[in-house]
Each structure stands twice: as C-alpha cells, then as structure tokens.
Amino acid sequence: MDLGLKDKVIVITGGGRGIGAAIVEACAREGAVPVIVTRPSAAARALAARLAQCELIETEVDGAASCRSVIETALQRRGRIDALVNNAGFNDKVGLEAGSPAAFQRSLESGLIHYYAMTHYALPALKAARGAVVNISSKTAVTGQGGTSGYVAAKAAQLGLTREWAAELLPYGIRVNAVIPAEVTTPQYQQWLDTQPDPEAARKAIADRIPLDRRFTTPEEIASTVVFLLSPQSSHTTGQHVFVDGGYTHLDRAL
C-alpha cells in the first residue's frame, strides 16, 4: 500500500535507536524524508548513512531552546515539516519513595516538556502542511508500574495532550494521535533484562504474559502503526490512543 508519504519531511525525536530508529526506517521505506533527532552516537550516524534521503540532527531535546533549534534547523535544511513524532524519553525510575520533589520535576522536564516544546515550535509548519503529530506514550500511563512516578506522570500527560491538541488543532486539519507500546524488544529494554539474575528466564516470564503469540512486540510493529497514523490513509483519525501491545494492557493475561 502506498501511504502517500513520499518526500514528506517527518521529524522524529529519539530517532537514533530502538523504536525511534524503526520509525525512521519505516518512513524512509515510504519515500519520506526522516529528520533524525538524537543524542550524538555512532549508531545514529550509521543509520543516517544507510538511508537514501534524511537529515541528522545530533542534539539533546532537553529544553525549549534546543527544541526550537531543532525545528529551525529542519526548516533551514528542508523548507517544510509535514509531521512530527515525539518519541524521545526513558524511564528514570524516579518513584515516590526513591525520589524527591526536585527529582520528580527533573523527570517531567526530561520526559514531557520537550513533547510540548517540539510541537509548539513546529506548529506554524504543521499548519502550512495540514500535518500530523504522533506521540509515543507507554502502557504504564494507564496501568502504573510502581517506582516510576516521573515516567508514568509524563506518559499519562502525553495521552492527555494528545486529546487536547487534537481538539485545539481541528481548525487547521492537523491530526494528533498517540501510540502506546508495552513490552518491546529495544536495546534499552535489553539493558534492563541484562540486570536480572537470569535474563532469558526474565524475558520468557514477561513474554508468557502477553496474550497474542506470547512474545514481545517488535519496534517494526510499532513503526508500522506510526507511519499509518502519519499518512493520508488515516485522514479521518485524530485524538486516538492506539495500543500496539499484543493485547497486554487490556486482555486477560490468563487467556
């Protein structure tokens, strides 16, 4: 299926590895121009070198100034922005007990504020393009996890902002949706598994609780949903929270 994304300029934060890198590659396969926004890394440079057309912006999206610079750089290089994928972030394990108000605030700044800042600065270009935004959230936003107050607060807020922005941007034809992964095979997830006494047993115990096929979701499966939501093929879909998780969040895990 031609998703109608050829030559569309799509800014993807956290695009250097994991889910973000899979989204970058999926966009490139559709003929789009992914703008890879990532902290400096050899992996990100290698990814960019493999693609026929893309832009690489190596920076941290850690404040309003850096987010504004990313958008300005993308516009200087490509002249337009057709879509934005807010994806960058990580679980910093700031909990209610293992944390502090100051740590919680820092967690929100690193996990949430750049979603707003990137979208705010991209908005004029998105209006001109009647573009689309996809926010990558997490199943923890609706299930909780324990010991992750900062991360969960950020992820839950992203879902609220998805609906708020979808409502606010209706007059401009800008669609805003969220994709919600659960257990995904990413380098970051593998790093956590490697801290367990028996990583393979830990992986199997988690996979066995995922109703569909008893396996983890792949980054490519997340990416396929994201590019569909970015595309004109989903032209009447906005304000939606789409779970790509093998039924992990909503189905009885005893099934």
C-alpha positions as CSV (number, residue, x, y, z in Angstrom):
1,M,0.0,0.0,0.0
2,D,1.3,3.5,-0.9
3,L,0.8,5.5,2.2
4,G,1.3,8.8,0.4
5,L,4.3,9.9,2.4
6,K,6.8,10.4,-0.5
7,D,9.0,13.4,0.1
8,K,7.2,14.4,3.3
9,V,9.5,15.8,5.9
10,I,9.0,14.0,9.2
11,V,10.8,15.0,12.4
12,I,11.4,12.1,14.8
13,T,12.9,12.6,18.2
14,G,14.9,9.8,19.8
15,G,15.3,8.5,16.2
16,G,18.8,7.1,16.7
17,R,17.9,3.7,18.2
18,G,15.1,1.4,19.3
19,I,11.5,2.4,18.4
20,G,12.7,5.7,17.1
21,A,15.1,4.1,14.6
22,A,12.4,1.7,13.4
23,I,10.1,4.7,12.8
24,V,12.9,6.4,10.8
25,E,13.4,3.3,8.7
26,A,9.7,2.9,8.1
27,C,9.3,6.5,7.0
28,A,12.3,6.1,4.7
29,R,10.8,3.0,3.1
30,E,7.7,5.1,2.3
31,G,9.9,7.6,0.5
32,A,9.6,10.3,3.2
33,V,12.5,12.4,4.5
34,P,13.0,11.5,8.1
35,V,14.7,14.1,10.3
36,I,16.6,12.0,12.9
37,V,16.8,13.9,16.1
38,T,19.1,12.1,18.6
39,R,21.9,12.5,21.0
40,P,25.2,12.0,19.3
41,S,26.1,8.4,18.6
42,A,27.8,6.2,16.0
43,A,24.7,4.2,15.6
44,A,22.7,7.2,14.6
45,R,25.3,8.3,12.1
46,A,25.4,4.8,10.6
47,L,21.6,4.8,10.4
48,A,21.6,8.1,8.5
49,A,24.3,6.9,6.2
50,R,22.2,3.9,5.1
51,L,19.2,6.0,4.0
52,A,18.8,7.5,0.6
53,Q,17.4,10.7,2.0
54,C,17.3,12.0,5.5
55,E,18.6,14.7,7.9
56,L,20.5,14.0,11.1
57,I,20.4,16.5,14.0
58,E,22.6,15.3,16.8
59,T,21.4,17.1,20.0
60,E,19.6,16.6,23.3
61,V,16.0,17.8,23.3
62,D,16.4,18.9,26.9
63,G,14.9,22.3,26.9
64,A,12.9,24.8,25.0
65,A,16.0,26.3,23.3
66,S,17.2,23.0,21.9
67,C,13.7,22.1,20.7
68,R,13.4,25.5,18.9
69,S,16.8,24.9,17.4
70,V,15.8,21.5,16.0
71,I,12.8,22.9,14.3
72,E,14.7,25.9,12.9
73,T,17.4,23.6,11.6
74,A,14.9,21.2,10.0
75,L,13.2,24.1,8.2
76,Q,16.5,25.6,7.1
77,R,17.6,22.3,5.6
78,R,14.3,21.1,4.1
79,G,12.0,24.1,4.0
80,R,9.0,22.4,5.5
81,I,7.8,20.0,8.2
82,D,4.9,17.7,7.4
83,A,4.8,15.6,10.5
84,L,6.3,15.2,14.0
85,V,6.9,12.1,16.0
86,N,7.5,12.8,19.7
87,N,9.4,9.8,20.9
88,A,12.5,10.6,22.9
89,G,12.5,9.6,26.6
90,F,13.4,6.9,29.1
91,N,12.3,5.5,32.4
92,D,14.5,7.2,35.0
93,K,12.9,5.2,37.9
94,V,12.0,8.3,39.9
95,G,9.5,6.9,42.4
96,L,7.5,8.2,45.3
97,E,9.9,6.7,47.9
98,A,13.1,6.5,45.7
99,G,12.9,10.1,44.6
100,S,12.2,13.7,45.7
101,P,10.1,16.6,44.5
102,A,13.2,18.0,42.8
103,A,13.9,14.7,41.1
104,F,10.2,14.4,40.0
105,Q,10.4,17.8,38.4
106,R,13.5,16.9,36.6
107,S,11.8,13.7,35.4
108,L,8.9,15.7,33.9
109,E,11.3,18.1,32.3
110,S,13.2,15.3,30.6
111,G,10.2,13.1,29.7
112,L,7.3,15.5,29.0
113,I,8.2,19.2,28.4
114,H,10.0,18.6,25.1
115,Y,6.8,17.0,23.7
116,Y,5.1,20.3,24.2
117,A,8.1,22.4,23.1
118,M,8.7,20.4,19.9
119,T,5.0,20.6,18.9
120,H,4.8,24.3,19.8
121,Y,7.7,25.3,17.6
122,A,6.7,23.0,14.8
123,L,3.1,24.3,14.7
124,P,3.4,27.0,12.1
125,A,5.0,24.5,9.7
126,L,2.4,21.8,10.6
127,K,-0.4,24.3,9.9
128,A,1.0,25.1,6.5
129,A,1.2,21.4,5.7
130,R,-2.1,20.3,7.4
131,G,0.3,17.9,9.0
132,A,0.2,15.2,11.7
133,V,1.6,14.5,15.1
134,V,2.1,11.1,16.8
135,N,3.1,11.0,20.4
136,I,4.8,7.8,21.7
137,S,3.5,7.0,25.2
138,S,3.6,3.8,27.3
139,K,1.2,1.3,28.7
140,T,2.4,2.4,32.2
141,A,0.3,5.6,31.6
142,V,-2.8,3.5,32.1
143,T,-1.6,0.6,34.2
144,G,1.0,2.1,36.6
145,Q,4.2,0.2,37.3
146,G,5.5,1.1,40.7
147,G,8.6,3.1,41.5
148,T,8.2,5.2,38.3
149,S,6.2,8.3,39.3
150,G,8.1,10.7,37.0
151,Y,8.0,8.4,33.9
152,V,4.3,7.5,34.4
153,A,3.3,11.1,35.0
154,A,5.0,12.1,31.8
155,K,3.5,9.3,29.8
156,A,0.0,9.9,31.1
157,A,0.3,13.6,30.4
158,Q,1.2,12.8,26.8
159,L,-2.1,10.9,26.4
160,G,-4.0,13.9,27.8
161,L,-2.1,16.3,25.5
162,T,-2.9,14.1,22.5
163,R,-6.6,14.6,23.0
164,E,-6.1,18.3,23.9
165,W,-4.0,19.0,20.8
166,A,-6.4,17.0,18.6
167,A,-9.2,19.3,19.8
168,E,-7.2,22.5,19.6
169,L,-5.8,21.8,16.1
170,L,-9.1,20.7,14.4
171,P,-9.5,24.1,12.6
172,Y,-6.1,23.5,10.9
173,G,-6.7,20.0,9.8
174,I,-3.8,18.7,11.9
175,R,-4.3,15.2,13.3
176,V,-2.8,14.2,16.6
177,N,-2.7,10.6,17.8
178,A,-0.8,8.5,20.3
179,V,0.8,5.1,20.0
180,I,1.1,3.1,23.2
181,P,3.6,0.2,23.3
182,A,4.0,-2.2,26.2
183,E,6.8,-4.8,26.1
184,V,9.0,-4.0,23.1
185,T,12.4,-5.6,22.1
186,T,14.6,-2.5,22.2
187,P,18.2,-2.0,23.3
188,Q,17.0,-0.1,26.4
189,Y,14.8,-3.0,27.4
190,Q,17.6,-5.5,26.9
191,Q,19.8,-3.4,29.1
192,W,17.2,-3.8,31.9
193,L,16.9,-7.6,31.2
194,D,20.7,-7.9,31.5
195,T,20.5,-6.7,35.1
196,Q,18.3,-9.7,36.1
197,P,19.9,-12.8,37.6
198,D,18.7,-14.9,34.6
199,P,17.9,-12.5,31.7
200,E,16.4,-15.2,29.4
201,A,14.2,-16.5,32.2
202,A,13.0,-13.0,32.9
203,R,12.3,-12.4,29.2
204,K,10.3,-15.6,29.0
205,A,8.3,-14.8,32.1
206,I,7.2,-11.5,30.6
207,A,6.6,-12.9,27.1
208,D,4.4,-15.6,28.6
209,R,2.0,-12.9,29.9
210,I,1.5,-11.3,26.5
211,P,-1.8,-12.8,25.2
212,L,-1.1,-12.6,21.4
213,D,1.6,-15.2,20.4
214,R,3.3,-15.0,23.9
215,R,6.0,-12.7,22.5
216,F,7.3,-9.2,22.7
217,T,6.2,-6.5,20.3
218,T,8.9,-5.6,17.7
219,P,10.0,-2.0,17.1
220,E,8.9,-2.5,13.5
221,E,5.4,-3.3,14.5
222,I,5.2,0.0,16.5
223,A,6.7,1.8,13.5
224,S,4.1,0.4,11.1
225,T,1.3,1.8,13.1
226,V,3.1,5.2,13.5
227,V,3.6,5.6,9.7
228,F,0.0,4.7,9.1
229,L,-1.2,7.4,11.5
230,L,1.1,9.9,9.9
231,S,-0.2,9.1,6.4
232,P,-3.2,10.3,4.5
233,Q,-4.5,6.7,4.7
234,S,-5.6,7.6,8.2
235,S,-7.0,11.0,7.2
236,H,-10.1,10.9,9.5
237,T,-8.3,9.5,12.6
238,T,-7.4,12.0,15.4
239,G,-7.3,12.1,19.2
240,Q,-6.9,8.3,19.4
241,H,-4.8,6.2,21.8
242,V,-3.7,3.2,19.8
243,F,-2.3,0.2,21.8
244,V,0.2,-1.9,19.9
245,D,1.0,-4.5,22.6
246,G,-0.3,-7.9,21.7
247,G,-3.3,-7.4,24.0
248,Y,-1.0,-7.0,27.0
249,T,-2.8,-4.0,28.5
250,H,-6.5,-4.8,28.0
251,L,-6.9,-8.6,27.6
252,D,-7.0,-11.1,30.4
253,R,-3.4,-12.4,30.6
254,A,-4.8,-15.9,31.5
255,L,-6.2,-16.2,28.0
